[in-house]
Amino acid sequence: MRRGIAATALVAALALAATACGGDSDNGDKGDKKSSGELSGTVTWWDTSTVGSEDKVFKKLAEDFTTLHPKVTVKYVNVPFGEAQNKFKNAAQSGSGAPDVIRSEVAWTPDFADLGYLAPLDGTPAVKDEGDFLKQAAASTKYDGKTFAVPQVIDSMGIFYNKKIFKEAGVEVPKTIDELKTVSKTIKDKTGKTGLYLRGDDPYWFLSFLYGEGGDMVDAKAKTVTIDNPAGAKAMTVVKDLVDSGAAKTDATDGWNNMQSAFKDGKVAMMINGPWAVTDTYAGKEFADKANLGIAPVPAGSAGQGAPQGGHNLAVYAGSKNLDASYAFVDYMTSAASQAKVAKELSLLPTRTSAYSQPDVSGNQIVGFFKPVVDKAVERPWIPEGGSLFEPLKVEYTKVLTGQTTPDKGAKAVGDAYRKLLKDWK
């Protein structure tokens, strides 16, 4: 569903207002290039990375940009990931307080572009060596035939496991859901610990099970809702059975912190997570010896192993008062050199092919594991409503896990919600 008329009007309004109400900086500095071509002014960047681990690295990298452009000031703002999407929309719609650059989750990019909130980047200094980007990473930056963002990191999911607990229980890493249940029971019997922490308040963690049963949220090409087909209902049944059987524990609130704490403290043997969680996981007492952390593919469902494609892009606000410096900032932050630094410090996967030949990337074991997973990851639908698909799924996924509804009813309710959202879809 397009919002063409509203978006067109907004673009026009932003174009007229750009010099008056652009980014967060209200100091009147429009940041134009000097006659010498030198960049100046302020670039406000909203970063959505994890506070306490990722944010320090990204903030330092952003600050290093100013050593190349000393007359540019980078205003770094860390915005909680769960708040950033709506906060940016509200600021862009009002024409006041939006950043010059935002770190956009891949599903947000087509949404923001459809609303007219992002500056097209084709032909600008923000997009250099476009052919160097991984094909699947670049796909999330396109909308309506134009480029509206530059891919910064790409990711997927795997199963993290505690090697000491596995050794104590005498078990091997599970490759299938049935093996996951068996391994979890053995771990419980021999160590008293729960096998898996299953995050219950974020449906992104459900996608590996959905794909593993051969399902998907929607079929974007056919404009058809698929979440409530037999595969979707089966996936709901699978996760519910993991909880009911005792193979997994879950909760409906603060799932991230509870999951991380339980795993880092050795209270559970496994969790499903992505490369963004590695740095924080190493901070746990169980992983003072980093070698104790094992990572393997998510156990396969009846249709095979599946994992979602995730990641983040950098996008420029259409109303930015300092487009030239913003373009240069995006180019710098997504360069192969910058991506290699991020991989070294955080084990996040680069989006540029050339970065993988750099020593800090090629020698990183975490990157080495996740790269083949990313290569086979299932692309999410790059549609404006892609990010909005998660809220209805979150509601019913949580209800299923906590016994408030059945898997069949939960899947049907999500499908009904999707058809209301995607009005012209089957």
N, C-alpha and C positions, 0 to 999 in steps of 0.2 A: 504493500500500500504506500503510495507516494503522497506527500503533502505538498504537491507542486505549487499551488497558488500561494499558500502561506510562505513557503520557502523562497519563492521568487520575490515576494514583497519584502521579506526579511533581508535578503541579499541587497536589494536596492537601498533599504534603510541603513544597513551596515555600511554600505559604500559611501553614503552621504555623511554618516556619523563618524567614520573611521578616525578622522583627525581630531575629533572632539572627545570620544569616549572609549578609546582603544583598550590597552591592557591595564593591568592593575596599577601601574605607575601613573600617578596623576600630577607629575611635576612639570608638565608642559613641555618636556623634552621629547620632540618627535623622533629623535634618533636618526635623522637623515645622514647619509654619507657626507663627509666633508668634501671640499673641492679636491682634496688629494685622494679621495676614494676610501678614506679610513672610516671604519664603522664606529659609531658612538651611541650613547643613549642607554636605556634600560631594557632588559629582556626579563620579564617575569615568567618563571617556569613552575608549573604545578607538577610535582613529582608524586606518584602514588605508591612508591615502594615501601617495603616493610620498615617501620621505625625500629631502630636499635641494631639493625644489621645492614640491610640494603641501602637505606637512606644515606648513611655516612659515605659510602662509596660514590653514589650518584652525586651527592652534594660536592664532594671533592672534585669529581670529574668536571662538573659544571663550573666550579670556580677556576679550574685550570684553563677554561676557555678564555678567561680574561687576560691570561698571560700572552695569548696570541692577539687579543684585541683589548689593549689596556684602557681604551676610552669607552668600553662597554661595561656596564654593571649588570651582573646576573642576580636577580632577586629570586632566591630559592624558597619555595613554599612546599612543604610536605602536606598533602591533603589525604586523609584516610581513604583508602581504596573504596570502601563501601559508600562513601559520601560524594566522591568526586564526580560521578556521572551527572547526577542531578544538580550538584552545585555549579558545574560548568554550564549546564543548560540554563539554569536560572540567571547566571551572570551574563551569558551571551544574549539571552532573550531581552533582558533589561537594558543591555548596552552599557553596563557598568560593572567593573570588578573582575572581568574575565582575564585570564593570563594571556601572555603573548604565545606561549607554547604549553601544551598539555601532554602528559604521558597518558595515552588513551589505550585502554584494554582493546584488543583487536575487534571485539564486537561493537564497541562504541563508535568506531571510525565511520562506518556507513550511516549510522544514526545521526551523528553530528553533521556529516556532509549533506544528508538529505534535508536537514533543517536549515542549511545555509550558513552554519556557524564556522566552517573551516575554509581556509584559503586554498585554492587549487595550487598544486606545487609543480605541475608539469612546466618545464622550461625555466625553473628557478634554481638558484644555487643550493637549495635544500636537497635536491635529488641529483646525485652524481653517481656515475657508473651503475645505472639502474639494473643492467644485466648481471651485476655481481650479486644481487640479492637472491636468496633462495626463492624459488618459484612460489611455494606455498606461503611464505612470509609476505611476499609482495602482493599476493591475492587479496589480503585483508585491507590493503591501503587504497584499493580501487572502488570507485562508485560512479555509476552513470558515465563510464568511459574516461574518467579523469582520475588523477592521483591526488589524494587528500591527506596523505600521511607518509611517513618513512618508517619502515620496520626497525625497531631497536633491539628487541630480544624475541626469541621464539621458544616455546616450551611444550611439554606434554606431561604425562604422569607415569609413575612407576610405583612399585611397592617397596617401601623402606622396611628393613628388618634388622633386629638386634642379633648380631652373630653369637654373642655369648649366651643369650637365652636359647637360641636354636641349638647350640652345641650342648647345653645343659639338658634340653629335652630330647636330643638325638634325632632331630628332624631335618629334612631338606626343604629348600624353598619351594612353595607350592606353585604349580604351573597352571592349574585349573581351579575352578570354584569348588569342585568336589574335594580336591586335594587341600584346598584352603581350610575347609571344614574339618578334615581329618587331622591336619597339622595343628590347628587351633585346639582341638580336643586333647591331643597329646601334650601340647604345651600346658594346658590347664591341669591335666592329670599329674604331670611331672614337676611343674614349677608353681602351680597355683595362680599363674598369671593369665590374663586374657590374651587371646591370639591377636585380634585385630581391633583397632579403633576405627570405626566407620563414621566419618563426619556426617552429621545428620541435619545441619542447618544451611548447607550450601549445595545446590543441585549440580554444580560443576563436578563434584566428587561422584555423582551418580552416572555421569556420561560413560565412563569406562565399562560399567555394567550394561548400560543401554546398548552401546556399540558391540559389546561382547555377545549379546543375544541377537545381533543383526539388525537392531533398530536404530532410529534416529528421531530427532525432534520433529523435523519437517523435511520434505523434499522440495527444495527451493526451485529446481528446474520445472517440476511438474505442478508447483504451487499447491501442494497437498500436505495436510497435517498427518504425520505418521506416528506421533508419540503414543496414541491409543490403539495402535494395531497390536496383534498378538505378541510381537517381540517386545513392545514397550511394556505391556502388562507382565510379561515373563520377567523382564528386568526388575520391575517392582517386587515381584515375588521372590526373586533371588536375594535382594538386599534384606527384605523382611525376614527371610529364612535364616540368613546369617546372624541376625540379631536374636531371633527366637531360639535358634539352636545353641546359642551361647558362644558361637565362634567369634562374634564381634560385640562390642559395646558401643553405644552411641548416646547422643543427647540432642536436644533441640535448640540449645542456646549456647553461645560463645564456643562453638565447635572448634574453631582454630586453636584458641589458647588451651582448651581442655585437651584436645588431641595432642598438641605439641608437648604439653607438660607431661601427659601420661607416657608418651613415647620417650621423651628425654630422661624421665625419671625411672625408666625400666618397668613401668607398671603394665605396659602392653608390649607385645613382641613385634607388632607390625602396624604400619599405617600406609595409606595411599597418599602420595604427595608428589610434588614436582621439584625441579631444580631450584626454584625460588626459596624452598624450605631448608636447603642444605646448610647454609651458614647458621641459621638459627638452631638447627638440630645439633650441630657440632658444639654449641654452647651448653648442651645438657651434660649432666654428670656421667651418663652412660657412654658418652661419646667424646670424653676427654682424649681417649685414644680413637682418633678418627677412623682407624682401620676396623673398628667394631661396627661401623655402619655399612650395611649391605643394601644394594638396590637391584631390583629385578623387574621384569615386565609385570604389569598387572595380570593376575590369573585370568585365564581365558574362560569365556562363557561357552554356551553350547554352539555358538556360531564362530568362535575364535577369539583371539585377543584384540582388544580395541582400546584406544586411548585418544582423548581429544587434543586438537591443536589449539594451543593458547599462545599468549605472548602480548607484547605491548608495542605500540607505535608512538611516534612523536608527531604531533599535528600542530599547525599554526592557526591561531584564531583569525577569522576573516576581518575582524575589526582592530587588529593590532596597530598601534601607532609606530611600530618599529619593525616593519616587515624585513628590511634588509638584514638587520642583525639577527632577527629570528630565524631567517633562512640559514644564515651562516651557523647559528647555534645548533640547529637540527642536523646540518651536515656534519658538524664536528662530533656531536654526540652519537651519531650513527656510523661514523667512519670505522674502518677495519681496525685501526689502532685503538680507538676508544672501546670497541667491542671486545678486543683482546684483553684490555685492562679489566673490564667488567667480568669476563670469564675467569681471569686469574683470581680476582678477589671474591667473586660470588658464585662461580661455576654456572653462570647463566649462559645460555647458548646464543652465539652470534647469529645474525640474519644474513651476513655477507659470506659468500663462499670463500673469498680470499682470506678471511680471518682464521679459517680452520687450518691454514698452513703455518700460522704463527706459533712459536713454541709454547706460549702461555695457554694456547687453546688445544693444540695437538697433544700436549702432554697432560692435559687435565682429565683425570679418570671419570669424573662425573659427567663432563661434556661428552667424553667418549662413550659412556653408556647411553645417554639420552639422545645423541644424534641419530642413531638408527631408529629409535622410538619415534622421534619427530618426523623422520622421513616417511614413516608408515602411518602417522597420526591421521585421524579423521578430520577433515576440514569442517568447520562449523559454517552455517549459512551466512554469507556476507550480505545480509539484507538489513535495511534500517531498523527493523523490529527484532533483529537478532539478540540484542541485549535484553529486550523486554520479555523474551521467552523464558527467562530464568525465574521470574517472580511467581508465576502460576505453578511452575514445576517445584519450586521451593516449598510452597504451601502444601501441596499434596504429597511430595516426597517425605516431608517431615511428619505428616499425618500417618502415612503408611508405616514408617519406622516406629512411631510411638503407639501404633495400634488404634488410631482414631478413625481409620478407614481401611478398606481392603485394597490390595494391589489393583484389582480390576476397576474398582470405583475410582481409585486415585488416578489411574491412567486416563480413564474416560473424562474425569473432571478437567484434567490438564488439556486434553484434546478440545473439549468444549470451549475452554478459555482461549486457546490458540485461534479457534475459528472466529471468535468475537474480535480478537486482535487483528487477525488477517482476514478481513471481511470478504475479499474476493477469492479466498482459497477454499478448496474442498476439504 
